[in-house]
Amino acid sequence: MMYYRPLVRSGETRPEGAISLAASALWFSDVEIHERGRPPQIVPAGLIPEEIRRRLSTRRSAIGGVDMSTSKIMGILNVTPDSFSDGGKHDDYDAACEAGLQMVRDGASILDIGGESTRPGAATVEEVEEIARTAPVIAGIREKSEVPISIDTRKAAVALEALEAGAGLVNDVSGFTFDSALAPLAAQAGVPVCVMHAQGDPATMQDDPHYDNVLLDVYDFLAEQVDKLEAIGVFRDQIVVDPGIGFGKTQAHNLTLMKNISLFHSLGCPILLGASRKRFIGEIGQATEPQDRAPGSIAVALAAVAQGVQILRVHDVAATQQALRLWQSVS
């Protein structure tokens, strides 16, 4: 099997035969082809299969009403007492609602609200508790803002309550493998979904992650899950894919995925990057505390934007928005 990674570039001057990436201002004229057991090779974009060319070039549909022709920010709102980065900071209804609304004022196009920590070593939260944490905050924010809200959960019961409270997107870090009822619920509700790759459960995922080829293994998982979602009635253009940085990956795995993230455009879906404040940023950037990792997180985010990633899931919304505006102005 061959895998096709567009070598994404920006700038108004393009060579003959260049193809716009997902109908955006970015483009590519060459594609890096990957095959298992063989070194990658670069070929002109005109030589790739028509179906792959179509998936790479077709405009991405809006997700929850948010235009995907340029990169957008998804603000992270953890209403948990034990999140790795901001645990307990928003573990209060009023504080959580205000934090979410502030993210919107700072430039978040989507809010991602979660009530179960998925940091390495985290324990599973009971459905009743997760619902109690998330549904009231979603409803409270919805009363004051029309911002699209994503529910970050692995559980159908939690998603159902969140959708009734005003959420309009389901973001499952298990890639719809944890609860068999969640994907049919999303299909029946007709809402967009984000399918993420993770190796193992949060409690054990960092114990000993290993892959035959992390880039292609993650791609194959996402491709299979997208096909399964499509088969039960979720429209492909309403599926977002996330390679799952830090979820059952070593630093080397994360860097490989980051350097080659444009490969996932060939799935024909918007790409989400969730690397904000992750451990590898602290290790490379020499920032022990997660709250000190905004500069490194922004550097990683802009590297992904240069490869055409459509959604940046971040903690530091205002700082990332400022950086994104400047990148878009000079690129």
C-alpha positions as CSV (number, residue, x, y, z in Angstrom):
1,M,0.0,0.0,0.0
2,M,1.2,3.5,-0.8
3,Y,0.7,6.6,1.4
4,Y,0.8,10.1,0.0
5,R,2.1,13.1,1.9
6,P,1.8,16.5,0.2
7,L,4.9,18.6,0.6
8,V,3.0,21.7,1.6
9,R,4.2,25.2,0.8
10,S,2.9,28.8,1.0
11,G,3.4,31.9,-1.1
12,E,1.7,33.5,-4.1
13,T,4.2,32.3,-6.7
14,R,3.5,28.8,-7.6
15,P,5.1,26.5,-10.2
16,E,3.0,25.1,-13.0
17,G,0.9,22.2,-11.9
18,A,0.8,23.2,-8.3
19,I,-2.4,22.1,-6.5
20,S,-4.2,24.0,-3.7
21,L,-4.3,22.0,-0.5
22,A,-8.0,21.6,0.5
23,A,-8.8,24.7,-1.5
24,S,-6.8,26.8,0.9
25,A,-4.0,29.4,0.3
26,L,-1.4,26.6,0.8
27,W,-0.3,24.4,-2.1
28,F,1.9,21.5,-3.1
29,S,3.6,20.5,-6.3
30,D,5.3,17.4,-5.0
31,V,4.2,14.4,-2.9
32,E,6.2,12.1,-0.7
33,I,5.2,8.5,-1.2
34,H,5.6,6.1,1.8
35,E,5.5,2.3,1.6
36,R,6.2,-0.1,4.4
37,G,9.7,-1.5,4.2
38,R,10.9,1.0,1.6
39,P,12.4,4.5,1.9
40,P,10.1,7.4,0.9
41,Q,10.3,8.9,-2.5
42,I,9.2,12.2,-3.9
43,V,7.2,12.5,-7.1
44,P,5.4,15.3,-8.9
45,A,1.8,15.8,-7.7
46,G,0.5,15.1,-11.2
47,L,1.6,11.5,-10.9
48,I,-0.5,10.5,-7.9
49,P,-3.8,8.7,-8.2
50,E,-6.8,10.8,-9.0
51,E,-8.7,9.8,-5.9
52,I,-5.8,10.9,-3.7
53,R,-5.5,14.1,-5.6
54,R,-9.2,14.8,-5.1
55,R,-9.0,14.2,-1.4
56,L,-6.0,16.4,-1.0
57,S,-7.4,19.3,-3.1
58,T,-11.1,19.3,-2.2
59,R,-12.4,22.1,0.1
60,R,-13.1,20.9,3.6
61,S,-16.7,21.4,4.7
62,A,-17.4,23.6,7.7
63,I,-17.3,21.8,11.0
64,G,-20.0,23.0,13.4
65,G,-20.4,26.1,11.3
66,V,-16.7,26.9,11.5
67,D,-14.9,27.5,8.1
68,M,-12.0,25.1,7.6
69,S,-10.3,27.0,4.8
70,T,-7.9,28.5,7.3
71,S,-6.5,27.2,10.6
72,K,-8.8,27.7,13.6
73,I,-8.3,27.5,17.4
74,M,-10.1,25.1,19.7
75,G,-9.9,26.2,23.3
76,I,-9.4,23.5,25.9
77,L,-11.7,23.7,28.9
78,N,-11.0,21.0,31.4
79,V,-13.7,20.8,34.1
80,T,-11.7,18.3,36.1
81,P,-9.7,18.3,39.4
82,D,-6.8,16.4,37.9
83,S,-5.9,17.6,34.4
84,F,-2.2,17.5,33.8
85,S,-2.0,21.2,32.9
86,D,-4.8,23.0,34.7
87,G,-6.4,20.5,37.0
88,G,-8.7,22.2,39.4
89,K,-8.5,25.6,37.9
90,H,-11.9,25.3,36.3
91,D,-13.4,22.7,38.7
92,D,-16.2,25.2,39.5
93,Y,-19.2,26.1,37.5
94,D,-18.8,29.9,37.5
95,A,-15.0,29.7,36.9
96,A,-15.5,27.2,34.1
97,C,-18.1,29.3,32.3
98,E,-16.1,32.5,32.6
99,A,-13.0,30.7,31.3
100,G,-14.8,29.4,28.3
101,L,-16.3,32.8,27.5
102,Q,-12.9,34.4,27.8
103,M,-11.4,31.9,25.4
104,V,-14.1,32.9,22.9
105,R,-13.2,36.6,23.4
106,D,-9.6,35.7,22.9
107,G,-10.2,34.1,19.6
108,A,-11.3,30.5,20.0
109,S,-13.6,29.3,17.2
110,I,-14.6,26.1,19.1
111,L,-14.6,25.1,22.8
112,D,-13.7,21.6,23.8
113,I,-15.1,20.7,27.2
114,G,-14.0,17.6,29.0
115,G,-14.8,16.1,32.4
116,E,-12.4,13.2,32.5
117,S,-8.6,13.7,32.6
118,T,-6.8,11.7,29.9
119,R,-3.3,12.5,31.1
120,P,-0.9,9.5,31.4
121,G,-1.9,7.4,34.4
122,A,-5.4,8.9,34.8
123,A,-8.2,6.7,36.1
124,T,-11.6,6.3,34.4
125,V,-14.3,8.7,35.7
126,E,-17.8,7.4,36.3
127,E,-20.5,8.5,33.8
128,V,-22.6,10.3,36.4
129,E,-19.7,12.3,37.7
130,E,-18.5,13.2,34.1
131,I,-22.0,14.4,33.2
132,A,-22.3,16.4,36.4
133,R,-19.0,18.2,35.5
134,T,-19.7,18.9,31.9
135,A,-23.4,19.3,31.1
136,P,-24.1,22.3,33.3
137,V,-21.0,24.2,32.0
138,I,-22.0,23.5,28.4
139,A,-25.5,24.8,29.1
140,G,-24.2,27.8,31.0
141,I,-21.9,28.8,28.1
142,R,-24.6,28.1,25.6
143,E,-26.9,30.6,27.3
144,K,-24.4,33.4,26.7
145,S,-22.6,32.4,23.5
146,E,-23.3,30.6,20.2
147,V,-19.7,29.4,20.0
148,P,-19.6,25.7,18.7
149,I,-19.0,23.4,21.7
150,S,-17.3,20.0,21.5
151,I,-17.7,17.4,24.2
152,D,-14.5,15.6,24.9
153,T,-15.6,12.2,26.0
154,R,-15.3,8.4,25.4
155,K,-18.8,7.7,26.7
156,A,-22.2,7.7,24.9
157,A,-24.2,8.7,28.0
158,V,-22.0,11.7,28.6
159,A,-22.2,12.7,25.0
160,L,-26.0,12.5,25.0
161,E,-26.3,14.8,28.0
162,A,-23.7,17.2,26.5
163,L,-25.6,17.3,23.1
164,E,-28.8,18.1,24.9
165,A,-27.1,20.8,26.9
166,G,-25.9,22.5,23.7
167,A,-22.8,20.8,22.4
168,G,-22.6,20.1,18.7
169,L,-19.4,18.0,18.2
170,V,-18.2,14.8,19.7
171,N,-14.4,14.4,20.3
172,D,-13.4,10.9,21.4
173,V,-9.8,10.3,22.4
174,S,-10.3,6.6,22.0
175,G,-11.2,6.9,18.3
176,F,-14.7,5.5,19.0
177,T,-13.3,2.2,20.4
178,F,-14.2,2.6,24.1
179,D,-18.0,2.7,24.0
180,S,-19.7,1.0,21.1
181,A,-22.8,3.2,21.5
182,L,-21.0,6.5,21.0
183,A,-20.5,6.4,17.2
184,P,-24.2,5.4,16.5
185,L,-25.3,8.2,18.8
186,A,-23.2,10.7,16.9
187,A,-24.5,9.4,13.6
188,Q,-28.1,9.6,14.7
189,A,-27.6,13.1,16.1
190,G,-26.0,14.2,12.8
191,V,-23.1,16.0,14.6
192,P,-19.5,16.2,13.5
193,V,-17.0,14.0,15.2
194,C,-13.3,14.0,15.9
195,V,-11.6,10.6,15.8
196,M,-8.3,10.4,17.6
197,H,-5.6,7.7,17.7
198,A,-4.4,6.4,21.1
199,Q,-2.5,3.3,21.9
200,G,-3.9,1.9,25.1
201,D,-5.9,3.4,27.9
202,P,-4.8,6.6,29.6
203,A,-3.9,4.6,32.7
204,T,-1.3,2.5,30.9
205,M,-0.7,4.2,27.5
206,Q,2.8,5.5,28.3
207,D,4.1,2.3,29.9
208,D,5.8,0.9,26.7
209,P,4.4,2.4,23.5
210,H,5.7,0.7,20.3
211,Y,4.8,0.6,16.6
212,D,6.0,-1.1,13.5
213,N,5.9,2.3,11.8
214,V,4.2,5.0,13.9
215,L,3.2,7.3,11.0
216,L,1.7,4.6,8.9
217,D,0.2,2.6,11.8
218,V,-1.6,5.8,13.0
219,Y,-2.8,6.5,9.5
220,D,-4.2,3.0,9.1
221,F,-6.1,3.2,12.3
222,L,-7.6,6.6,11.4
223,A,-8.5,5.4,7.9
224,E,-10.2,2.3,9.3
225,Q,-12.2,4.3,11.9
226,V,-13.2,6.9,9.3
227,D,-14.5,4.2,7.1
228,K,-16.4,2.6,10.0
229,L,-18.0,6.0,10.9
230,E,-18.9,6.6,7.3
231,A,-20.5,3.2,7.1
232,I,-22.9,3.9,10.0
233,G,-24.0,7.3,8.6
234,V,-21.5,9.9,9.7
235,F,-20.6,11.9,6.6
236,R,-17.0,11.8,5.8
237,D,-16.8,15.6,5.4
238,Q,-18.0,15.9,9.1
239,I,-15.2,13.7,10.4
240,V,-12.1,15.4,11.9
241,V,-8.9,13.3,12.4
242,D,-6.3,13.6,15.2
243,P,-3.1,11.6,15.3
244,G,-3.1,11.7,19.1
245,I,0.1,13.4,20.1
246,G,1.2,12.1,23.5
247,F,-1.4,9.3,23.6
248,G,0.7,6.1,23.7
249,K,3.7,7.8,22.0
250,T,7.3,8.4,22.9
251,Q,9.0,11.7,22.1
252,A,10.4,10.2,18.9
253,H,6.9,9.0,17.9
254,N,5.5,12.5,18.5
255,L,8.2,14.2,16.5
256,T,7.7,11.8,13.6
257,L,4.0,12.5,13.5
258,M,4.5,16.2,13.8
259,K,7.1,16.3,11.0
260,N,4.8,14.3,8.7
261,I,1.4,15.4,9.8
262,S,0.4,16.5,6.2
263,L,0.1,12.8,5.4
264,F,-3.3,12.8,7.0
265,H,-4.7,15.2,4.5
266,S,-5.0,12.3,2.1
267,L,-7.8,11.0,4.3
268,G,-9.9,13.9,2.9
269,C,-10.8,15.2,6.4
270,P,-9.8,18.2,8.5
271,I,-6.8,17.5,10.8
272,L,-6.8,18.5,14.5
273,L,-3.6,18.8,16.4
274,G,-3.6,18.5,20.2
275,A,0.0,19.1,21.3
276,S,-0.5,22.0,23.7
277,R,1.7,21.8,26.8
278,K,2.5,18.1,26.2
279,R,5.4,16.5,28.0
280,F,7.6,16.4,24.9
281,I,7.4,20.2,24.6
282,G,8.6,20.5,28.1
283,E,11.4,18.0,27.5
284,I,12.7,19.6,24.4
285,G,11.9,23.2,25.5
286,Q,13.3,22.6,29.0
287,A,10.1,23.8,30.7
288,T,9.3,21.6,33.6
289,E,5.9,23.1,34.5
290,P,3.1,22.7,31.9
291,Q,2.0,26.3,32.3
292,D,5.4,27.5,31.1
293,R,5.1,25.7,27.8
294,A,3.2,28.2,25.8
295,P,6.1,29.3,23.6
296,G,6.9,25.7,22.7
297,S,3.3,24.9,22.2
298,I,2.9,27.8,19.8
299,A,6.1,26.8,17.9
300,V,4.6,23.4,17.4
301,A,1.2,24.8,16.4
302,L,2.7,27.1,13.7
303,A,4.8,24.2,12.3
304,A,1.5,22.3,11.9
305,V,-0.2,25.3,10.4
306,A,2.5,25.4,7.8
307,Q,1.5,21.8,6.9
308,G,-2.2,22.8,6.6
309,V,-3.6,21.6,9.9
310,Q,-7.1,23.0,10.2
311,I,-7.7,22.9,14.0
312,L,-5.3,23.7,16.8
313,R,-6.5,22.5,20.2
314,V,-4.8,24.7,22.7
315,H,-4.7,26.0,26.3
316,D,-3.2,29.4,25.5
317,V,-5.8,30.8,23.2
318,A,-4.9,34.5,23.2
319,A,-1.2,33.9,22.6
320,T,-1.8,31.3,19.9
321,Q,-4.3,33.5,18.1
322,Q,-1.8,36.4,18.1
323,A,0.9,34.1,16.6
324,L,-1.5,32.6,14.1
325,R,-2.6,36.0,12.8
326,L,1.1,37.0,12.3
327,W,2.0,33.7,10.6
328,Q,-0.9,34.1,8.2
329,S,0.1,37.7,7.5
330,V,3.7,37.0,6.5
331,S,3.3,33.6,4.8
